[in-house]
Amino acid sequence: LPQGERIYSVDVFGAKADGVTDSTKAIQTAIDEASKNGGTVKFDKGVYLTGALFIKSNVNFRVDEGVTLLASHDESLYPRKPTRIAGIEMTWLSAMINVENAQNVRITGKGIIDGNGKKWWDKYWALRKEYEPKGLRWASDYDAERVRLMLVSNSKDVSVENVSLKRSGFWTVQILYSEFVTVDGIKISDNGGPSTDGVDVDSSRYVLIQNTDIDNNDDDICLKAGRDFDGLRVNRPTEYIFIRDNIIRRGAGIISIGSETSGGIRHVVALNNRGIGTGNAVRLKSAKTRGGFIRDVLVRGLKLE
């Protein structure tokens, strides 16, 4: 965990808690300063409008109760960067909250991070309506660029704790090419849009997901490892995953594995998870031509209501 003791208030750097002023630059400046020697970035109570933020090494990013970070609809505030979307590497809009190439990062507090996602849900449905008659439904996922709520990419020793995440434009939490990541006690809600997965573990290892409460419109906790030719090229498995004591409400699966399996998925333990009205309990899915493997998966203490 980050060790620095100094507190960096975003309001000192010019952020405004009025829900209208773009506070992206001010918040990012506070993060950059905190990263230099380690420390905590904090917010006064209120609503902060922001674009993409990049949480750097040795930063404790604290969103306390009474604080809401609200995603701006200005897509210029989400720089397009190399990433992986639904199993294929490509350039896409940045997430709202990004942890990239970082170590010793903590995102915590009982506040709200609101992806303000309806703009991107509508964007997807409009493109899907155009693509489906052409037999291109699958391409809608890639061509309708949507803002993820949180991305942890190429990072190590990252903890996401207790925050409430809502209305994500696309996947809510994506853990990509990372290791030693803990997701503990978060709440995901109001995800009524398409592809609003809860927590996606994507070609990552040593990940703990526990004590979460997830209610969304697609896979709830999902393990992925690349799609088709590109997943075989990257060839990075998802492995050593521990999933315990979670409450899953709506969604396509308490635990979903796939359909991106090309890099392989193994060494998964899921204990004492509870589903309330969830579409599936344990869902293993792939395509016949996708390649990869699913092996060594232990599920115990599953309760379905």
C-alpha positions in Angstrom: 0.0 0.0 0.0 1.1 3.6 -0.5 3.2 4.8 2.5 3.3 8.6 2.1 1.5 10.5 4.9 1.0 13.9 3.2 -2.6 14.9 2.2 -3.1 16.6 -1.1 -6.5 18.3 -1.4 -7.8 18.7 -5.0 -9.6 21.8 -4.0 -6.3 23.5 -3.2 -5.3 22.8 -6.8 -8.4 24.4 -8.1 -11.0 21.7 -8.4 -14.6 22.8 -7.9 -17.2 20.6 -6.2 -20.1 22.2 -8.1 -20.8 19.3 -10.6 -20.4 21.7 -13.5 -16.8 23.0 -13.7 -14.3 20.7 -15.5 -11.9 19.7 -12.7 -9.9 17.2 -14.6 -6.7 19.2 -14.8 -6.8 20.2 -11.1 -7.4 16.7 -9.9 -4.6 15.3 -12.1 -2.2 17.9 -10.8 -3.0 16.8 -7.2 -2.4 13.1 -8.2 0.9 14.0 -9.9 2.2 15.9 -6.8 1.1 13.1 -4.5 3.0 10.6 -6.6 6.4 12.4 -6.2 6.9 11.4 -2.6 3.8 9.3 -1.9 0.6 10.6 -0.3 -3.2 10.8 -0.2 -5.4 12.7 -2.7 -8.6 13.8 -1.0 -11.8 15.7 -1.9 -14.1 18.1 0.0 -17.7 17.0 -0.1 -19.5 17.7 -3.4 -19.7 16.7 -7.0 -16.6 16.9 -9.2 -17.0 16.8 -13.0 -14.0 15.1 -14.5 -12.6 13.3 -17.6 -9.9 10.7 -17.5 -7.7 10.6 -14.4 -4.5 8.7 -14.2 -3.6 7.4 -10.7 0.1 7.0 -10.4 2.5 5.0 -8.2 2.4 5.5 -4.4 -0.9 7.3 -4.4 -3.8 6.7 -2.1 -6.8 8.1 -4.0 -9.5 8.7 -1.4 -13.1 9.3 -2.4 -14.8 9.8 0.9 -18.5 9.6 1.8 -20.3 12.7 0.5 -18.0 12.9 -2.6 -19.1 12.1 -6.1 -16.8 12.0 -9.1 -19.0 12.5 -12.2 -17.8 11.6 -15.7 -17.8 14.4 -18.2 -19.4 13.7 -21.6 -16.6 15.6 -23.4 -14.8 12.7 -25.2 -11.8 14.9 -25.8 -11.1 14.5 -22.0 -10.5 10.7 -22.5 -7.3 10.4 -24.6 -7.3 7.5 -27.0 -4.5 5.0 -25.9 -3.4 1.5 -26.7 -5.4 -1.0 -24.6 -7.4 -4.3 -25.0 -11.1 -4.3 -25.6 -13.1 -7.6 -25.5 -10.0 -9.6 -26.0 -8.4 -7.6 -28.9 -5.6 -5.0 -28.5 -6.5 -1.7 -30.1 -6.5 2.0 -29.5 -9.6 3.2 -27.6 -10.8 6.0 -25.3 -9.2 6.0 -21.8 -11.2 4.9 -18.8 -12.5 7.5 -16.3 -10.1 6.2 -13.6 -6.9 4.7 -14.9 -4.0 2.9 -13.1 -1.4 2.3 -15.8 2.1 1.1 -15.4 1.9 1.9 -11.7 2.7 0.2 -8.4 1.5 0.6 -4.8 -1.9 2.3 -5.6 -5.0 2.4 -3.4 -8.4 3.7 -4.4 -10.6 3.8 -1.4 -13.4 5.6 0.5 -17.2 5.3 0.7 -17.9 7.9 -2.0 -19.3 7.5 -5.5 -17.6 7.3 -8.9 -20.4 7.9 -11.4 -19.6 6.9 -15.1 -22.6 9.0 -16.3 -22.9 6.3 -19.0 -26.2 6.9 -20.8 -24.5 8.9 -23.5 -22.3 5.9 -24.4 -25.2 3.4 -24.0 -27.2 5.4 -26.6 -24.2 5.5 -28.8 -23.9 1.8 -28.8 -27.6 1.1 -29.5 -27.6 3.5 -32.4 -24.6 1.8 -34.0 -26.0 -1.7 -33.2 -29.3 -0.7 -35.0 -27.2 0.2 -38.1 -24.9 -2.8 -38.0 -27.3 -5.7 -37.3 -29.0 -5.7 -40.7 -25.5 -5.9 -42.2 -24.6 -9.0 -40.1 -22.1 -6.9 -38.1 -23.6 -7.2 -34.6 -20.3 -8.4 -33.2 -18.4 -5.3 -34.5 -20.6 -3.0 -32.5 -18.6 -3.7 -29.4 -15.4 -2.5 -31.0 -16.7 0.4 -33.2 -18.9 2.1 -30.6 -16.1 3.5 -28.4 -17.4 3.8 -24.8 -15.7 5.0 -21.6 -14.9 2.3 -19.1 -15.3 3.4 -15.5 -12.0 2.0 -14.1 -8.9 0.3 -15.8 -6.0 -1.2 -13.9 -3.4 -2.0 -16.7 0.2 -3.3 -16.5 0.2 -2.5 -12.8 1.2 -4.3 -9.6 0.0 -4.0 -5.9 -3.2 -2.2 -6.5 -6.2 -2.1 -4.1 -9.7 -0.9 -4.9 -11.8 -0.7 -1.7 -15.3 0.2 -0.6 -16.1 2.8 -3.3 -19.5 2.8 -5.0 -19.3 2.6 -8.8 -22.3 3.3 -11.0 -23.6 4.0 -14.6 -20.4 2.8 -16.3 -20.3 3.6 -20.0 -18.8 0.1 -20.7 -17.0 -2.4 -18.4 -16.9 -1.1 -14.8 -13.6 -2.5 -13.5 -11.1 -4.0 -16.0 -7.9 -5.6 -14.6 -5.6 -6.0 -17.5 -2.1 -7.4 -17.7 -1.7 -6.8 -14.0 -0.8 -8.8 -10.8 -1.4 -8.6 -7.1 -4.7 -6.7 -7.4 -7.4 -6.6 -4.6 -11.0 -5.6 -5.2 -12.6 -5.5 -1.8 -16.0 -4.2 -0.6 -17.0 -2.2 -3.6 -20.6 -1.7 -4.7 -21.6 -1.6 -8.4 -25.1 -0.4 -9.2 -27.3 1.4 -11.8 -25.5 -0.3 -14.7 -28.5 -0.5 -17.0 -26.6 -0.2 -20.2 -25.1 -2.8 -22.6 -21.8 -4.5 -21.7 -21.7 -3.0 -18.3 -19.7 -5.9 -16.8 -18.9 -5.7 -13.1 -15.3 -6.8 -12.6 -13.3 -8.2 -15.6 -10.0 -10.0 -14.9 -8.2 -9.9 -18.3 -4.9 -11.8 -18.7 -3.9 -11.0 -15.1 -2.7 -13.0 -12.1 -2.9 -13.1 -8.4 -6.2 -11.2 -8.1 -8.5 -11.3 -5.0 -12.2 -10.2 -5.4 -14.1 -10.2 -2.1 -17.0 -8.7 -0.2 -18.4 -6.9 -3.3 -22.1 -6.1 -4.1 -22.6 -6.1 -7.8 -25.8 -5.3 -9.7 -25.4 -4.8 -13.5 -26.6 -5.7 -17.0 -23.9 -8.2 -18.1 -21.3 -10.5 -16.6 -20.8 -9.8 -13.0 -17.3 -11.2 -12.2 -15.7 -12.4 -15.4 -12.4 -14.0 -16.2 -11.0 -13.4 -19.7 -7.7 -14.1 -21.6 -7.8 -12.8 -25.1 -9.9 -13.4 -28.3 -9.0 -15.5 -31.3 -5.9 -14.7 -33.3 -5.0 -11.7 -31.1 -5.4 -13.6 -27.9 -3.3 -16.4 -29.2 -0.6 -13.9 -30.2 -0.5 -12.2 -26.8 -0.8 -15.7 -25.1 -1.1 -14.4 -21.5 -3.3 -16.5 -19.1 -5.5 -15.4 -16.3 -4.4 -17.4 -13.3 -4.4 -17.6 -9.5 -7.8 -15.9 -8.9 -9.6 -16.0 -5.6 -13.3 -14.9 -5.5 -15.0 -15.0 -2.1 -18.0 -13.7 -0.1 -19.5 -11.6 -2.9 -23.2 -10.7 -3.4 -24.3 -10.7 -7.0 -27.7 -9.4 -8.0 -28.8 -8.9 -11.7 -26.4 -9.8 -14.4 -25.4 -12.7 -16.7 -23.3 -14.7 -14.3 -22.0 -14.7 -10.7 -18.8 -16.1 -12.1 -18.3 -16.1 -15.9 -15.2 -17.6 -17.6 -14.8 -16.5 -21.2 -15.8 -16.1 -23.8 -12.3 -14.7 -24.4 -10.3 -17.8 -23.5 -7.4 -17.9 -26.1 -4.6 -17.3 -23.6 -6.0 -19.8 -21.1 -7.7 -19.5 -17.7 -6.6 -21.6 -14.7 -6.1 -21.9 -10.9 -9.4 -20.3 -9.9 -11.0 -20.6 -6.4 -14.5 -19.3 -5.7 -15.9 -19.6 -2.1 -19.2 -18.6 -0.5 -20.6 -16.4 -3.2 -24.3 -15.5 -3.3 -26.6 -14.8 -6.3 -29.9 -13.0 -5.9 -31.9 -13.2 -9.2 -28.7 -13.6 -11.2 -29.0 -15.0 -14.8 -26.4 -17.7 -14.3 -24.4 -19.1 -11.5 -21.2 -20.4 -13.0 -20.9 -19.8 -16.7 -18.1 -21.3 -18.9 -18.3 -20.0 -22.4 -16.2 -19.8 -25.6 -16.3 -20.3 -29.3 -15.3 -23.6 -30.9 -12.5 -22.0 -32.8 -11.2 -19.7 -30.1 -8.5 -21.8 -28.6 -7.0 -21.7 -25.1 -8.2 -23.7 -22.1 -10.1 -23.5 -18.8 -8.8 -25.8 -16.1 -8.4 -26.1 -12.3 -11.5 -24.3 -11.2 -12.9 -24.9 -7.7 -16.3 -23.5 -6.7 -17.8 -24.2 -3.2 -20.5 -22.7 -1.0 -22.5 -21.2 -3.8 -25.9 -19.9 -2.7 -28.6 -19.0 -5.3 -31.9 -17.2 -4.6 
